[in-house]
Amino acid sequence: MIVREVLDNGLRLLTEPMSEVRSVSVGVWLARGSRHEPAEHGGMAHFVEHMLFKGTATRSAEDIAQEIDSVGGQLDAFTSKEYAGYYIKVLDEHLPRAVDILSDVVLHPALAAEDVEREKKVILEEIKMVEDTPDDLVHELFTGSYWEGHPLGRPILGTRESVERLTRDAIADYFGRVYTPNNFIVSAAGNLEHARVRDLVERAFGGVTAVGEAAADRRPTPAPSLAIRDKDLEQTHVCLGTAAHAQCDDDRYVGYVLNTLLGGSMSSRLFQNVRERRGLAYSVFSGLSAYRDTGLLTIYAGCAADVAGQVIDLTVEELRGFRNVPVPAAELRRAKDHLKGSLMLGLENTASRMSQLGRQEIYFDRHFGLDETLEGIERVTADDLQRVARALFRDGALGGTVLGPLDGWQYPAERLNLG
């Protein structure tokens, strides 16, 4: 049974026992991400994530690594556009040490000036790595173009210029305003007892009373266009996309099924039509990104430059097909079963259960049981899919970015119309 509790200082705690395992995954989730950082300090949220592993008032970076290794644990962290996460997976007997390390990292980072300057070099190399990874870069370019001028369109890593501008004082100020109990969620799953976890968390976090600032989210306005960037590569990389549902939208389950049918599985229409039948691409898929107030459905393909136009045409044709022709019952059944199976298989370990607890708390302030989610998927009908497709796949909604050895290649933007 999942237990939710709110400490006196506003920190939210969620636990889920899994008595059949010997491990526990515990995470500290911060309900703030890159969209909440100051525009002039792009990459700040991600930079702070790095800095939290550079040592605390009582532990050096090496101490942290050695403590985790000494118990065979796994420590990791990430920053996304709307939240950040720090988590450890350990044997159940080492849960007290895991909570102690996590709380020390997120509450008492040293934020030393010399570490800031050293870490700038590391993150600048990370930015270069994206530039050298075209299937990542094309998504960054597309998002920045589609949500031009909005925080959701900015790269999580920041830019070379914005990272070089960061100072120790600016980082400390951001940390003090954002890393506060009312922005924290602690979630844990595995062989645990809620009361014991609560005692550990209360001991570690209960004395912190600072209140962080409220986030002021502004919904982005899509700016669909077709951007073509020439780059000396072996392949051409195509990213197309359109606005989609927000995390809490009533039609989110329809979106999940639609994405699965379009390019979310090996039997999807894009995989079968672009790769299997025509051999135009090795990698072709679609994906959904959902946020508090909007979402994005993207389609990616890596192909030869001389067939990029054909790949785009086939993709547009598939999107029109969802608008104009109801999905056959057998295809819909297959997509639902694939989606449900993937979901259930993905929740078989403590880390995925812990992550789901944290994310659902961030967006819904409640937990959705697996049965409730499966029922939501099962309710989706062919009429729902056609209705949503007509709302999302309309003229003027589709944008795209093409990256590769294009040498003057052009594609008429009007061919992206979906009506």
N, C-alpha and C positions, 0 to 999 in steps of 0.2 A: 504494500500500500504506500502510495506517495504521500508524504507529509510536508506541509508548507507552514512556515512560521516566520513572523516578522519580529526582529529584535527591537528593543526600545530605541535604538539609534537609526532605525529605518532599514537596516540591512535585511534582505530577504534570504531565507534558508529553505532549501528543498532537498529532500532525501528520498531515495527509492531503494529498499532492500532487495538484494538478489542472493538468497541464501545458498544457491547452488554453486557459487563461485568462491574463490579465496582472495580475490582482489577487490580493491576499492579505487574508484576514480573520483577525485574531488577537484572542483574548479571554482575559481573566482571570476565572475563575469562582470564586466564594466559596461553599463548601458550607455556608452558613448563611443563614437568612432570617428573616422576621418571627416565625415560631413559636419561634425560639430567643432572642428578646430578653426582657428582664425584664418581667414583667406590669405593673409600675408605670411602665415606660417604653415603652408602646405607640407604634409608629411609629419607634423608634430605628433599626432596620435601614435603613429607607427614608431617614431623615434623614441618616444617615452617607453614603449614596449621593450625596445632594445635596451634602454638604460636600466630598466628594472632588473636585468640579469647581470649588471656590472658590479653588483655588490650592495650591501646594506650597511647600517651602522655597526653591525656585529659580525657580518659574514662577507668575505671576499667572493668574487665571481668563482674562484677556484674552490672555495669552501662549499658553495652551493652545489657545484657540479659533483664534488666528491661525496657530499652527503647523499645526493640522489643515487649515485653509482653504488654507494656502500650498502644500499638496501635493494638494489636491482630495480629501482624505480624508473619511470619515464616522465620527464618534465618537458612541457612545450607551451607555446603561446602563439597568438596571432592577433592581427588587427584587421577589422573589416570596416565597411563604411558606416555601420551603425552601432557596433559594439566591439569589444576586445575580450579575449579570454586567456586565462593562465590556469594550467591544470597539471595535475600529477596523478599517475597511476602507480599504486604500490600494493604489496600484500596487505591484507586487512590488519595485521599486527603492527604495521608501520603508519597507520593513519594519523596518530598524534604528531609524528615528525612531519608528515606531509602538510598538515594544517599549519604547523609552526613555520615551515619554510615558505609556504604560499603567503601567509599573512605578513611575514617579514619582508618578502619581495614587494608586495603591493602597498605596504604601509610605510616602510622605512628605507627606501632606496637612497643610496649615497648621493647620486646625481653629481659626481665629481666633475669639475671643469675639464680636467685632462681626459676623462673618459668621454665627455661630450665631443671633444675635438677628434679623438681617436675613432669614435663610432661614426662620425661624419664620413670618414674615408670608407668604412665598411658599407654604409648605406648608399654612398655614391657608386660603389661597385655593384650593389644590388640593382640600382637603377640602370646601369650599363648592361647588366645581365638581361633585363627585360628588353632593352633595345636590340639585343642579340638573340632574342627568342621571339621570332615573328608571330607565332600563334598566340602568344601573350600580348605582344605589342599591338596587333591589329584590334584586339578587344579594347585595350586602353585607348587607342585612337578613336575607335567607334564611339565608345561611351563619352569621351570628351567632346566629340562633335555633336552627338545626339542630345546631350544635356549641357550644351555649351554655356559657360558662365555660372553653372550651379555647382555647389559642393559635391553632389553625387557624380559629377562629371570629372572631378579632379582625381588624379592617381593617388592611391593610398600611400605610396612611397614618397610622394611629393616630387619636385623637380630638382635638378642640380642647383638652381639658383635659390629655391626656397630652403633646401636643406643647408646650404652653405650659410644662409642668413641666421639660422637658429643659434641661440645663445643659452648658456647655462641658466641665466635668470629667467628667460622666457619659458624654458622647459620646466623649471621649478614652479613658476607661476601657474602654468597649465596643470601640472600635477596637483597642486594645492586646491585648485578650483574644481577639478574633475574627479579625482580619486578619493571620493568621500562615501560614507556608508549608504546614503540614500541612492547612490548610483551602483552599489554593489549587490550582486546576487551570488550566493554560494550554493552550489549544487553538488550532490554526492550520490553515487550509485555503487552498489556492490554489497559485500558481506558486512553489513553495518547495522547499528541500532540508532534510531533518530536521537534519542536522549543523549547518547554519548557524543554524537556529532555536534549536537547543539551546545553541549558543555564546552567542547573544544573550540568551537567557533565563537562562542560568547567570551571565552577567556582571551582569545586572540584579537577579536574585533570589537568587543563590547565597549571598551574604553574610548573608542574614537567617536567623537560627537560632531565633527565639522559637517556643515550642510553645503552641498555643492549647488552650483547654479543650475537653473532649469534650462533644458535644451529648447531652442527656438527653431524648429524645422520649417523649412519653406519648400513647398512642393515644386518640383522642376517643371518647366514648360518644354516639351520636346521640340527639337529643331531638326527634323529629318532632312538629310541631304546625302549626296553621294560624293565621298572624298576618295581621291586616287593619289596614292603616294608611291613614287618610284624608289625602289631599294634593290641593291644588288643581292639577290637571293636565288636559290635554285627553284623555289616554288613561288606561286602567287597565293596569297592568303586573303580569303573573302570573309567578311563579317557583315551580316545583314541583321536588322532588328527593328522591333516596334515596341511601343509602350505596352505594359501588361498589368496584371492585378497587383495591388498592394498585399502585404502579408495577411491582413485581417479581412480582405474582401470576401463576400459571400460566394463569389465565383472562383475562388482559388482552386477548389478541387477540379473544376472544369479545366482550368489552366494546366494543372498537373497532367491530366489525361491528354489534353490537346498537345502538350509538349512531348509526351511519350509517343503519341501517334506520329508527330511530325519528324522528330529526330532524336528521341530519347532512348532508343533501343535498336538492336540489330535488325528487328523486323519493321522498323519505322519506315515511313514513305521516303524520306530523304536518303537513308542508308541504302534501301533497296533500289531506288530509282537512279541515284547519282553514282553510287559505288558499284553495286552488284550488277545491275543491268547494263550500265554504260561504261563503267570503269573510268570515270572522270576524276575520281578523288580517292585517296586512301583513307583520309580522315574527313568525315562529314557528320555533324551532329547539331542539335539545338539544345538550349538551356534556358532556365528561368532564374532571374534574380529578383527577389521581392523585398521591398523596404516598407517603412511605416506608411508612406503616402503614395507610393507608386511601385512600378515594377518594370522589368525589361525582359523581353523574349528575344534571344539572339540565335542566329544560325551561323555556323562556321564551316568552311570547307578549305582544304589545301589542295591546290590543283596546278596544272601547267598554265602558263600565261595565255596560251592560245585557246584554252577552253573556259576561261573565267567567265566570259559573257554567257556561254551556254549553261554553266552551273547556276549563274544568277537567274537566267530565264527559267530553268527547271524549278528552282526554288520558288519563284513568283508563281509559277503554274501550280505548285503544290498548295501554296497559301490560298490561291483562288479556289482550288478544289474544295477546301474545307468550308469556304463561304457558300459554295453553290451546290454541293452534293452531300447529302447526309452520309455519315460514316456507317458502313455496313456493320451489322450486329456482330459478326464473327471477329472483325477487326477491333471493334470496341471492347469485346470480351477479352481478347488477347492483351490489349493495352492495360485494362484494369488489373488483370491477373499479374502482369509484369510489374506494374507499379506497386501493388500490394505485396508481392513477393519480395521485391527489392527493399521495401520499407521494413518488412518483418526481419529479413536477413540482416539489415543494417543495424538492428537494435539488439543483437545477440551478445554484445559485449558491454562492459561497464562504462567505457569511455563514451560510446554513442548514447547510452541512456543518460549519462550525466550531461552531455551536450544538449540533448533534447530538452531536458528539464530547464536548463539555462535559457535557451533560445525561446521556448514557449513562455517563460516568465517575462522575458523582455518585451515580447510583442503582445501577449494576451493577458498577462497578469493572472494566468490560470494554467492548468495542465490539461491537455487533451489525451485521454487514454487511447491506446492503440485501436480498440474497437470503434471508438468515435471517429477516428481518422479513416479507418477502413470503410465505415458506413458512408462517410462523405464521398469517398471515391466511388463506391458502389451506386450512389444515387445519380451519378452523372449519366445523362441520356444523349442520344444522337441529336435531339433538338437543342439541348444545352450547348453542345459543341458547335453547332451551326450558328446559334445565336451569338455566342462569344466570338467566334471567328469573324462574323460580320461586324462586330463592334471593334475588334482589334485590327483586322486585316482590311483596312479601308484606304481609299485613295489619299495620298499625302502622309500616311502614317509610317511607311517603311523607309528607313535610311540605310546607308551602307558605307563600308570602308573597304577599299581594295589595296593591298600592299604587296609589292613584288617587282620583278624586272619588267616593267610595263612599257617603258620607252615610247611614250606618247599614246599608249592605248587609251581608248575612250569607250564609254558606255552611256547611251542616252538615258538621262535620269527619268524621262517619262515612262520608260519600260518597267520602272518600279511600281507603277500604279497598279492597284489590286482590285479595282472595281470591275 
